[in-house]
Amino acid sequence: MRLVAALIMSVFVAAGAFAGVRDFRFASIDGGYLEMSEWAGQPVLVVNTASQCGFTGQYAGLQALYDRYRDDGLVVLAVPSDDFNQELASAEEVKEFCEMNFGLDLPMADITRVKGAQAHPFYKAVRDETGFVPRWNFNKVLIAPDGAVAGTWGSGAKPTASKITDAVELLLDQAARG
C-alpha cells in the first residue's frame, strides 16, 4: 500500500502540481486567519466537515489522527461547510459542538464554501489541478510538505484508515529526511 501511495505522490510531485497551495488562507473559527504558508514543509490534511451529518463521528478519527501525528508535523485542518445543508447556524455553535462532543483542538476554519462557483480558492485550485470536488461532507485532501496534492479521499474513508495513515507516514518520513 505504501508503494502505491508513493507512486501516486511521485506523479503529483513530478508534475509540479499545486505548488501554490501555501498561498491560501482560511478564516479561522477563532477569528483571524489560518495561513497555510505557516505549515510549509509539513503535511496537511484538509477535511470539509459538518456537525449534523451521518459522518460527523469522523471528528473523533480526525482528532485521533492529529493526536497521533501532530508531534511529527501533521496538521489536520477541519473546514466546516454548509454546502450540503448539514452544518449548524454559526461558527460559535460549530466550535462549541466540536469541543463538547469530540474534544477537538485541531485547527478549524470558519464555515466555508467548498463547492460551486463560490467555493473557497483552495477547493477551486484542488478541483482545477486534480478534478477532485467534495461530493459530500468529510472529504479529505492531503497536501504534501512541498504543497502538492498527495491524495484525496471521499467521505467513506475513515481518517485513521491505513490508506490515509500510510500516506501521512510516507510524507512525514519524506519531511524528516528534508
Buried (B, 14 or more C-beta within 10 A) or exposed (E): EEEEBBEBBEEBBEEEBBEEBBEBBBBBBEEEEBBBEEBEEBBBBBBBBBBEBEBBEBBBBBBBBBBBBBEBBBBBBBBBBBBBEBBBEEBEBBBEBBEEEBEBEBBBBBBBBBBEEEBBEBBBBBBEBBEBBBEBBBBBBBBBBBBBBBBBBEBEBBBBBEBBBBBBBBBBEBBEEE
